[in-house]
Amino acid sequence: MKRLILALLTGAAFATSSPAYAAVKTIVLVHGAFADGSGWKPVADILQSHGYSVRVVQEPETSFAADVAATRRVLDKAGCGRFRGRCA
């Protein structure tokens, strides 16, 4: 978990130093199988303390289609549109 947090913080540092990503203010975190969104809480807290808006997808894990739909809802609410790769 420490490596994951370090990797995310390093990525955030590069993102904020790069002009192409300077406008990124919303980060959407999606958990993997056999987990839930609560595992992202430490990472979300760190990112929020650096001024980012963080959204964590809580996937139902009932089917792949339901997981994709849940992720799309969060992306749409975050202003990310259809998988553009960057949120507003």
Secondary structure, DSSP 8 states (H G I E B T S, - for coil): -HHHHHHHHHHHHHHHHSGGGTT--EEEEE--TT--GGGGHHHHHHHHHTT-EEEEE----S-HHHHHHHHHHHHHHTT-TTT-S---
